């Protein structure tokens, strides 16, 4: 069966317009960053390029060749820029302009049937490089952020790198003919139809990428205290539920910032918030990657140290208390210097509710307060 290339180009253009509109509307929901805007404009540019090319021979070449190819390749570059922006990487707009100017110049210097092979090489080279760069960015996102949709994106862009490389080789050997729409399109028609399918799949993969990150951010916000970045109570309970397989020894520290209410009343909530952030950052500097810091509410925090006994945890607590004291002393504008009272207990994590775990550490914390605050007290288990 012979496929009509002009029809495929028009179909591809309409598909790009629809996908572009969907991507722009996705951004309009307010749930995502600006990345869908990049992708939407990219799809519209690619669609405009395909539509312009479909009228090759019916409209002036400056529109159907120079403009159509340049706007289509601009869309490919904007797609790459959108993914780089999504990954938080810098964008080189000067390079973008230089590349587009170079593309237009090379296309203008290769007119008519005799320049067709050169134009194919130019277009295929830029598209191959863009797709290869997108594969690299997708792999980086998959590794760094553990986004599964990033690997899907890499899988969808990898085949076209090979296809464009083959197209470049054929053009270099002058084996691509002399016109975009030959009477017998042969395999080219099927490749074009496959390209439309890839456009659809890639558009969906990009939206999946944005949705996966958005859902992950929302899940993180649901588990984290927005002021300090520590886990909230819900996040801590979820973490404990994942530790239900077998008993695991851990040390539990309950920390109270002494005189915090008085500091809030005297200097205001802004100063109190600053102390809370300072405490959280000073603790995180001292903890291991496997340790957990959670805000219980107000000025009380819980710290879980997996595979640590009570005696070692007391040394950790004393170090945390000293580090916090040193950091607070650097705040000259805060006359009332808050200190830490810390209760320490050794617990078994497996299958226990949070309130059950807190009992012994809570008793140790209140003992520290009764003894005058600014100290560490522990519920030490007798040696075997």
C-alpha positions as CSV (number, residue, x, y, z in Angstrom):
1,X,0.0,0.0,0.0
2,X,1.4,3.5,-1.0
3,X,0.8,6.2,1.6
4,X,0.3,9.8,0.4
5,X,3.0,11.9,2.0
6,X,1.2,15.2,1.7
7,X,-1.8,13.8,3.6
8,X,0.6,12.5,6.3
9,X,2.2,15.9,6.6
10,X,-1.1,17.6,7.0
11,X,-2.2,15.0,9.5
12,X,1.1,15.4,11.4
13,X,0.6,19.2,11.5
14,X,-3.0,18.9,12.9
15,X,-1.8,16.4,15.4
16,X,1.0,18.8,16.6
17,X,-1.5,21.6,16.9
18,X,-3.8,19.5,19.0
19,X,-1.0,18.3,21.2
20,X,0.4,21.8,21.5
21,X,-3.0,23.1,22.6
22,X,-3.3,20.3,25.2
23,X,0.1,21.1,26.6
24,X,-0.7,24.8,26.9
25,X,-4.0,24.0,28.6
26,X,-2.1,21.7,31.0
27,X,0.0,24.7,32.1
28,X,-3.2,26.8,32.4
29,X,-4.4,24.4,35.2
30,X,-1.8,26.0,37.5
31,X,-0.5,22.6,38.7
32,X,2.8,22.7,36.8
33,X,5.9,24.8,36.1
34,X,6.4,26.6,32.8
35,X,7.7,23.5,31.0
36,X,4.4,22.6,29.3
37,X,4.4,26.1,27.8
38,X,7.8,25.3,26.1
39,X,6.5,22.0,24.9
40,X,3.2,23.5,23.7
41,X,5.0,26.2,21.7
42,X,7.4,23.6,20.3
43,X,4.5,21.5,19.1
44,X,2.9,24.4,17.4
45,X,6.1,25.4,15.7
46,X,6.6,21.8,14.4
47,X,3.0,21.7,13.2
48,X,3.5,25.0,11.4
49,X,6.6,23.6,9.7
50,X,4.9,20.4,8.6
51,X,1.9,22.3,7.3
52,X,4.1,24.7,5.3
53,X,6.1,21.8,3.9
54,X,2.9,20.1,2.8
55,X,2.2,22.9,0.3
56,X,5.6,22.4,-1.4
57,X,5.2,23.3,-5.0
58,X,1.9,25.2,-4.5
59,X,3.4,28.2,-2.6
60,X,6.7,30.0,-2.9
61,X,9.8,28.0,-1.8
62,X,10.8,30.7,0.7
63,X,7.7,29.7,2.7
64,X,7.6,25.9,2.0
65,X,11.3,25.4,2.3
66,X,13.2,28.0,4.2
67,X,10.5,29.1,6.5
68,X,8.8,25.7,7.0
69,X,12.0,23.9,7.8
70,X,13.4,26.7,10.0
71,X,10.2,27.0,12.1
72,X,10.0,23.2,12.4
73,X,13.6,23.0,13.6
74,X,13.0,25.9,15.9
75,X,10.3,23.7,17.4
76,X,12.7,20.8,17.9
77,X,15.2,23.2,19.6
78,X,12.4,24.6,21.8
79,X,11.5,21.1,22.9
80,X,15.1,20.5,23.9
81,X,15.1,23.9,25.7
82,X,11.9,23.0,27.5
83,X,13.3,19.7,28.8
84,X,16.5,21.5,29.9
85,X,14.4,24.1,31.7
86,X,12.4,21.2,33.3
87,X,15.7,19.8,34.5
88,X,16.8,23.2,35.9
89,X,19.6,23.7,33.4
90,X,20.8,26.9,31.7
91,X,19.5,27.9,28.3
92,X,21.7,29.4,25.6
93,X,19.4,31.8,23.6
94,X,22.4,33.3,21.7
95,X,23.2,29.8,20.4
96,X,19.5,29.2,19.6
97,X,19.5,32.3,17.4
98,X,22.8,31.4,15.7
99,X,21.6,27.9,14.9
100,X,18.4,29.2,13.3
101,X,20.2,31.8,11.3
102,X,22.7,29.1,10.1
103,X,19.8,26.8,9.2
104,X,18.0,29.5,7.1
105,X,21.3,30.4,5.4
106,X,22.1,26.8,4.4
107,X,18.6,26.1,3.2
108,X,18.6,29.3,1.1
109,X,22.0,28.4,-0.4
110,X,20.6,25.0,-1.5
111,X,17.6,25.8,-3.8
112,X,15.7,23.5,-6.1
113,X,16.0,19.8,-6.9
114,X,19.8,20.0,-7.0
115,X,20.0,21.2,-3.4
116,X,17.5,18.7,-2.0
117,X,20.1,16.3,-0.6
118,X,21.9,19.1,1.2
119,X,18.6,20.3,2.7
120,X,17.9,16.8,3.9
121,X,21.3,16.6,5.5
122,X,20.8,19.9,7.3
123,X,17.4,19.1,8.6
124,X,18.2,15.5,9.6
125,X,21.4,16.6,11.4
126,X,19.7,19.2,13.5
127,X,16.9,16.8,14.4
128,X,19.3,14.0,15.2
129,X,21.4,16.2,17.5
130,X,18.2,17.6,19.3
131,X,16.8,14.1,19.9
132,X,20.2,12.8,21.1
133,X,20.4,15.7,23.5
134,X,16.9,15.1,24.7
135,X,17.8,11.4,25.3
136,X,20.7,12.5,27.4
137,X,18.6,14.9,29.5
138,X,15.9,12.3,30.0
139,X,18.5,9.7,31.2
140,X,19.9,12.3,33.6
141,X,16.4,13.0,34.9
142,X,15.8,9.3,35.3
143,X,18.9,8.8,37.3
144,X,18.8,12.0,39.5
145,X,15.1,12.3,40.2
146,X,14.1,8.6,39.7
147,X,11.3,9.7,37.3
148,X,10.1,6.6,35.5
149,X,8.5,8.6,32.8
150,X,11.9,10.1,32.0
151,X,13.1,6.6,30.9
152,X,10.0,6.3,28.7
153,X,10.9,9.6,27.1
154,X,14.4,8.4,26.4
155,X,13.0,5.3,24.8
156,X,10.8,7.3,22.5
157,X,13.5,9.6,21.3
158,X,16.3,7.1,20.9
159,X,14.9,5.3,17.7
160,X,14.6,8.6,15.8
161,X,18.3,9.4,16.4
162,X,19.1,6.2,14.5
163,X,16.6,7.0,11.8
164,X,17.9,10.5,11.3
165,X,21.5,9.2,11.2
166,X,20.4,6.8,8.4
167,X,18.7,9.7,6.6
168,X,22.0,11.7,6.8
169,X,24.0,8.8,5.4
170,X,21.6,8.4,2.5
171,X,21.6,12.1,1.7
172,X,25.4,12.1,1.8
173,X,25.3,9.3,-0.8
174,X,22.7,11.2,-2.8
175,X,20.2,8.4,-2.3
176,X,17.2,10.5,-1.1
177,X,15.9,11.6,-4.5
178,X,15.3,15.2,-5.6
179,X,11.9,16.0,-4.2
180,X,10.0,15.8,-0.9
181,X,6.9,14.3,-2.5
182,X,7.9,11.7,-5.1
183,X,5.2,9.9,-7.0
184,X,6.1,6.6,-5.3
185,X,6.9,7.4,-1.7
186,X,7.7,3.8,-0.8
187,X,9.3,3.4,2.6
188,X,9.4,7.1,3.1
189,X,5.7,7.2,3.5
190,X,5.7,4.6,6.2
191,X,8.5,6.4,8.0
192,X,6.5,9.6,7.9
193,X,3.4,7.7,9.3
194,X,5.6,6.3,12.1
195,X,6.9,9.8,12.8
196,X,3.3,11.0,13.4
197,X,2.8,8.1,15.9
198,X,6.0,9.1,17.7
199,X,4.8,12.7,17.9
200,X,1.6,11.6,19.7
201,X,3.5,9.3,22.1
202,X,6.1,11.9,22.9
203,X,3.5,14.5,23.6
204,X,1.9,12.1,26.1
205,X,5.2,11.2,27.6
206,X,6.1,14.8,28.2
207,X,2.8,15.3,30.1
208,X,3.4,12.2,32.1
209,X,6.8,13.6,33.0
210,X,5.3,16.8,34.3
211,X,2.5,15.0,36.1
212,X,4.9,12.5,37.8
213,X,7.1,15.3,39.2
214,X,4.1,17.3,40.2
215,X,2.6,14.3,42.1
216,X,5.9,13.7,43.8
217,X,6.2,17.3,44.9
218,X,2.7,17.2,46.3
219,X,3.4,13.9,48.1
220,X,6.6,15.5,49.6
221,X,4.6,18.6,50.7
222,X,2.1,16.3,52.4
223,X,4.9,14.6,54.3
224,X,7.1,17.6,55.1
225,X,6.8,20.6,57.4
226,X,7.0,23.6,55.0
227,X,8.9,25.8,57.4
228,X,11.7,23.6,58.5
229,X,11.8,20.9,55.7
230,X,11.6,18.2,58.5
231,X,9.0,15.4,58.2
232,X,5.6,16.2,59.7
233,X,3.8,13.7,61.9
234,X,2.0,12.2,59.0
235,X,5.3,11.7,57.1
236,X,6.9,10.1,60.2
237,X,4.0,7.7,60.7
238,X,4.2,6.7,57.0
239,X,8.0,6.1,57.4
240,X,7.4,4.0,60.5
241,X,4.8,1.9,58.6
242,X,7.4,1.0,56.1
243,X,9.7,-0.3,58.8
244,X,7.2,-2.9,59.9
245,X,9.2,-5.8,58.6
246,X,10.9,-7.3,61.7
247,X,12.2,-5.5,64.8
248,X,14.8,-2.9,64.2
249,X,16.8,-1.2,67.0
250,X,16.9,2.6,67.0
251,X,17.4,5.5,69.2
252,X,14.6,8.0,69.6
253,X,15.3,11.6,70.6
254,X,12.6,14.0,71.6
255,X,13.9,17.6,71.4
256,X,12.2,20.7,72.9
257,X,13.5,24.2,72.2
258,X,13.7,25.9,75.7
259,X,11.8,29.2,76.3
260,X,10.6,29.2,72.7
261,X,7.2,30.6,73.6
262,X,8.8,33.5,75.5
263,X,11.1,34.2,72.5
264,X,8.0,34.3,70.2
265,X,6.2,36.6,72.6
266,X,9.2,38.9,73.0
267,X,10.7,39.1,69.5
268,X,7.8,38.0,67.3
269,X,6.9,35.0,65.2
270,X,9.5,35.9,62.5
271,X,12.3,35.4,65.0
272,X,10.7,32.2,66.2
273,X,10.5,30.9,62.7
274,X,14.2,31.8,62.2
275,X,15.1,29.7,65.2
276,X,13.1,26.7,64.0
277,X,14.8,26.8,60.6
278,X,18.2,27.3,62.3
279,X,17.6,24.3,64.5
280,X,16.5,22.1,61.6
281,X,19.5,23.0,59.5
282,X,22.0,22.5,62.4
283,X,20.5,19.0,63.1
284,X,20.5,18.0,59.4
285,X,24.2,18.9,59.2
286,X,24.9,16.3,62.0
287,X,22.7,13.5,61.0
288,X,23.3,10.6,58.6
289,X,21.3,10.1,55.4
290,X,19.4,7.2,57.1
291,X,18.4,9.3,60.1
292,X,15.0,11.0,60.4
293,X,14.1,14.4,61.7
294,X,10.4,15.1,62.2
295,X,8.5,18.1,63.6
296,X,6.0,17.0,66.2
297,X,4.4,20.4,66.4
298,X,5.4,23.8,67.8
299,X,8.9,23.7,69.0
300,X,9.1,19.9,69.6
301,X,11.0,17.6,67.2
302,X,11.6,13.8,67.1
303,X,14.8,12.3,65.7
304,X,15.2,8.6,64.9
305,X,18.7,7.1,64.6
306,X,18.3,3.6,63.2
307,X,20.7,0.9,64.5
308,X,22.0,3.2,67.3
309,X,21.8,2.4,71.0
310,X,20.8,4.8,73.8
311,X,24.4,5.5,75.0
312,X,25.6,6.4,71.6
313,X,22.5,8.5,71.0
314,X,23.3,10.5,74.1
315,X,26.6,11.5,72.6
316,X,24.8,12.5,69.4
317,X,22.3,14.5,71.4
318,X,25.0,16.3,73.2
319,X,26.7,17.2,69.9
320,X,23.4,18.5,68.5
321,X,22.9,20.6,71.6
322,X,26.4,22.1,71.3
323,X,26.0,22.8,67.6
324,X,22.7,24.6,68.1
325,X,24.1,26.6,71.0
326,X,27.0,27.8,68.8
327,X,24.8,28.7,65.9
328,X,22.3,30.6,68.1
329,X,25.2,32.6,69.7
330,X,26.0,34.0,66.3
331,X,22.6,35.8,66.2
332,X,23.5,39.0,68.0
333,X,20.0,40.4,67.5
334,X,18.4,37.6,69.6
335,X,19.0,38.5,73.3
336,X,17.2,35.5,74.7
337,X,19.4,32.6,73.8
338,X,17.3,29.4,73.4
339,X,18.7,26.0,74.4
340,X,17.7,22.4,73.9
341,X,16.2,19.8,76.2
342,X,16.5,16.3,74.8
343,X,15.0,13.0,75.9
344,X,16.6,9.8,74.6
345,X,15.2,6.3,74.6
346,X,16.1,3.1,72.8
347,X,13.2,1.5,70.9
348,X,12.3,-1.3,68.5
349,X,10.7,0.1,65.4
350,X,9.0,-2.9,63.9
351,X,5.2,-2.8,63.9
352,X,4.8,-0.2,66.6
353,X,2.6,3.0,66.6
354,X,4.3,6.3,66.9
355,X,2.6,7.2,70.3
356,X,3.9,3.9,71.8
357,X,7.5,4.8,70.7
358,X,7.3,8.3,72.2
359,X,6.4,7.2,75.7
360,X,9.9,6.6,77.1
361,X,11.6,9.4,75.3
362,X,8.8,11.7,76.4
363,X,9.5,10.8,80.0
364,X,13.2,11.5,79.6
365,X,12.4,14.8,78.0
366,X,10.2,16.0,80.8
367,X,12.8,14.9,83.3
368,X,15.3,17.1,81.5
369,X,12.9,20.0,81.8
370,X,12.3,19.4,85.5
371,X,16.1,19.4,86.1
372,X,16.4,22.8,84.7
373,X,16.4,22.4,80.9
374,X,19.4,22.7,78.5
375,X,20.4,19.1,79.1
376,X,20.1,15.5,77.8
377,X,18.4,12.8,79.7
378,X,18.1,9.2,78.7
379,X,16.0,6.1,79.6
380,X,19.0,3.7,79.7
381,X,18.2,0.0,79.6
382,X,20.2,-2.1,82.1
383,X,23.2,-4.0,80.6
384,X,22.6,-7.6,79.9
